[in-house]
Amino acid sequence: MQTLPVLVLGSSLRGHTDLLATKVLAEWGEKTGVKLQPAPQEKIQEEPLPALLHLTGGTEHLALKFAEKVRVPLLLLAHRSHNSLPAALETLARLREEGRKAWLVTEANVSELSLFAQAAALARELRGKKLGLIGGASPWLVASSPEPAIFQEKLGLSVVEIPLSALRERLPADPEFLPEGEGLGISERERRMGARVYAGLRALISNLGLSAVSIACFELLAEECTACFALARLSDEGVPAGCEGDLPALLALWLS
C-alpha cells in the first residue's frame, strides 16, 4: 500500500476530531489503496507535494497559513461531510487566484489519489540526488535543454556539469573486461574502447556521487567510439544513463 503523509485540518468549533479523522482516513485508504498518514506540519512542509485534508469546514485560513510557508504545489483533500468540500473549494479558489498550483481530490475523483501519491514518492526519491551532465547538451536539442537550475528549483535535483575532458582523463588504457558476444562489423579496438568508456563513466559516477548521467556522446566520435555500450550497461545495472545531454529524456528514463 502506498503511503502519503497528510496534514489534517479541523476547526476548533467542531471540538474533538480524532474519531472523525480516523474514520475518514480509513475509508479513503480502503477506496484508494493509499494510506493517508497524519503528520505534523513541520514534516508536511518538507514534502514535495504537501497534502492537506480539510476534515471540517472553517479550515480555509489554516490551509492558507500553511501555504504561506511553502512554495511547492499543494494537494487538497475533501470528504463528503462536515463542510469539508466547501472549505476545500474556497481554499483552492484562493490559491489559484494567487497563481499557486494546487489540485483537489474529492469523493468524485478519489481514484486519482494513488497517482498523486506515486508522483509524491517519485519526487521524494529524486530530492538530494546528483545528475551528471557530461559535455553539455547537444546543439540540436533546442527544446530539450532546460537550465540546470530548474531541476534544483522544481525537483531538488542537482545537475553537475562535467567537461568531456573529465571523462577522457578517466579512460583506462586496459579495461578490466571486454563486451561479450558477437557484433557485426565491430573490431577488437572498438570493443576495447566501449569498455574503456564504461570504466571512465563508472569512475565519474563513483568520484562525484552521481545517481544518473547523460553525455554529449557525439563528441566522442573524435575518439572513434561512442558511448552506446557504456550507457546500455549502466542502465542494465540500474543507473539511469542517457545520451546527447538530453536531461528531460534522462528524467523520463529515471522515472519509468
Secondary structure, DSSP 4 states (H G I P E B T S, - for coil): -EEEEEEEE--GGG---HHHHHHHHHHHHHHHSEEEEE--HHHHTTSSS-EEEE-SSS-HHHHHHHHTT--S-EEEEE-SSTTHHHHHHHHHHHHHHTT--EEEE-GGGGGGHHHHHHHHHHHHHHTT-EEEEES---TT-TTS---HHHHHHHH--EEEEE-HHHHHTT--SS-S----S--TT--HHHHHHHHHHHHHHHHHHHHHT-SEEEE-GGGGGGGT--SHHHHHHHHHTT--EEETT-HHHHHHHHH-
